[in-house]
Amino acid sequence: MKEFKAMRALLFTLFCASSALSVKASYYDVLPEGVRNFTYRYIQTGAIGGSYNSSGQFEGYNLSANINADALKGINSAVDTYLDSLSAADYAAFSFGTFEGKVASKVSAHAFGLGYGLTKKITIYGFIPYLMAEVDLNINRTENGRNSVGSTVQIEDLPDVDARLIQSLFVNYYGYNPLGKWQAKDFGDAELGAMIQLKRWRGAGLLSVIGVVLPTGKKDNPDTLQDIGFGDGQWDVFLEFGGGLRYNRWWGADSWLRYTYQSPYKKTIRMPDSFDFPVTSRIGEATIKLGDRLQFNLQNTLYLNDQFSLSGLYTLDKKRIDNYTSAYAESDRYYEDQSNELSHIGRFNLGYSTVGLYKRKKFLAPLLLNFSYQNIFDGQNIPKYDRFDLEIRLFF
């Protein structure tokens, strides 16, 4: 369903702009040769109850369905007996009511990273997140069905359709796992890369980053509607280029651009045949090419002294439309529809550094602390949520 299609974007936006978290210096700086860096980051989102649609309007994660005769056929013997007695016209007009499922979710993560100054101009690094996600799907009846069909057949004595029967419909008829609360803890996709300092001037510099994203994350289960995958399932290759300028001892600005190529992969998925109610028991294999990403970042940093800093970051992230190839063209169109993404992200960071104190032999170790708040304030086909980060970086 489109509500859960939009959730696929969550993990990328959750870790975007990660290279902007350090306030030890400007964007273009790398680790000194032989110096190592360990990073721990804790990330917590607020409640995720909706997303921006293709028109940029906010929509809650609600899914609804009109329970008609076709949907009920085969899950209850009393209902089957009744439906078989209907005329073609009465069968087409039959409804047991409309039901709505409201979805709320939240995600937290622990991310662990290591960096090493390979040379004076090249730093290699890697990080991997460990995620905890919770999705709660509640089903409620929003509209009663007809009390009778035609003029002669009454249905008051038939079993009423409630959440238990809807659960049976999804589980026994369509073959999904039970609806309700879903929780998972597992690793996400790991990133490996090299930061290459191209040029360094007094108060300015250029940097390039090249790397790969490994498909180490937990894949989403197509048999669980509430499932959020912790990885896309394929290898990514990215190239980043940017630079910065330190205007004076108080103020600096950085900007960088990243392009990510997402390689094709194959996966067995559900094959919907309806855009309005894409729940289906049909399963097939598809070749999936997720749309490539382009991300632009602009950051300004105010250095209050050699210990404290304040920074503001704007990120524009855009993903192209996905491409699905399977034996079912209508399913391909469903997954490709509204799969392009656009997000506008604002981030504010308070940083504390002991590097200066360490150099003056007034602190035991050089480390950085970062506290940040991030918000997706506009977009298309992207979840809307708030995010809070705590990061610790230790150099040794």
RAZI-V652542 format. One record per residue. N is the residue number from 1. BURIAL is I if it has 24 or more other ideal C-beta (glycine too) atoms within 12 Angstrom, else O. Layout:
BEGIN
n->[N	N]
burial->[BURIAL	BURIAL]
END
This chain:
BEGIN
n->[1	2	3	4	5	6	7	8	9	10	11	12	13	14	15	16	17	18	19	20	21	22	23	24	25	26	27	28	29	30	31	32	33	34	35	36	37	38	39	40	41	42	43	44	45	46	47	48	49	50	51	52	53	54	55	56	57	58	59	60	61	62	63	64	65	66	67	68	69	70	71	72	73	74	75	76	77	78	79	80	81	82	83	84	85	86	87	88	89	90	91	92	93	94	95	96	97	98	99	100	101	102	103	104	105	106	107	108	109	110	111	112	113	114	115	116	117	118	119	120	121	122	123	124	125	126	127	128	129	130	131	132	133	134	135	136	137	138	139	140	141	142	143	144	145	146	147	148	149	150	151	152	153	154	155	156	157	158	159	160	161	162	163	164	165	166	167	168	169	170	171	172	173	174	175	176	177	178	179	180	181	182	183	184	185	186	187	188	189	190	191	192	193	194	195	196	197	198	199	200	201	202	203	204	205	206	207	208	209	210	211	212	213	214	215	216	217	218	219	220	221	222	223	224	225	226	227	228	229	230	231	232	233	234	235	236	237	238	239	240	241	242	243	244	245	246	247	248	249	250	251	252	253	254	255	256	257	258	259	260	261	262	263	264	265	266	267	268	269	270	271	272	273	274	275	276	277	278	279	280	281	282	283	284	285	286	287	288	289	290	291	292	293	294	295	296	297	298	299	300	301	302	303	304	305	306	307	308	309	310	311	312	313	314	315	316	317	318	319	320	321	322	323	324	325	326	327	328	329	330	331	332	333	334	335	336	337	338	339	340	341	342	343	344	345	346	347	348	349	350	351	352	353	354	355	356	357	358	359	360	361	362	363	364	365	366	367	368	369	370	371	372	373	374	375	376	377	378	379	380	381	382	383	384	385	386	387	388	389	390	391	392	393	394	395	396]
burial->[I	I	I	I	I	I	I	I	I	I	I	I	I	I	I	I	I	I	I	I	I	I	I	I	I	I	I	I	I	I	I	I	O	O	I	O	I	I	I	I	I	I	I	I	I	O	O	I	I	I	I	I	I	O	O	O	O	O	I	I	I	I	I	I	I	I	I	I	I	I	I	I	O	O	I	I	O	O	I	O	O	I	I	O	O	I	O	O	O	O	O	O	O	I	I	I	I	I	I	I	I	I	I	I	I	I	I	I	I	I	I	I	I	I	I	I	I	O	O	O	I	I	I	I	I	I	I	I	I	I	I	I	I	I	I	O	I	O	I	O	I	O	O	O	I	I	O	O	I	O	O	O	I	O	I	O	O	I	O	O	I	O	O	O	I	I	I	I	I	I	O	O	I	I	O	I	O	O	I	I	O	I	O	I	O	I	I	I	I	I	I	I	I	I	I	I	I	O	O	O	O	O	O	I	I	I	I	I	I	I	I	I	I	I	I	I	I	I	I	I	I	I	I	I	I	I	I	I	I	I	I	I	I	I	I	I	O	I	I	I	I	I	I	I	O	I	O	O	O	O	O	I	I	I	I	I	I	I	I	I	I	I	O	O	I	O	I	O	I	I	I	I	O	O	O	O	I	I	I	I	O	I	O	I	O	I	O	I	I	I	I	I	I	I	I	I	I	I	I	I	I	I	I	O	O	I	I	I	I	I	I	I	I	I	I	I	I	I	I	O	I	I	O	I	O	I	O	I	O	O	I	I	O	I	I	I	O	I	I	I	I	I	I	I	I	I	I	I	I	I	I	I	I	I	I	O	O	O	O	O	O	O	O	O	O	I	I	I	I	I	I	I	I	I	I	I	O	O	I	I	I	I	I	I	I	I	I	I	I	I	I	I	I	I	I	O]
END
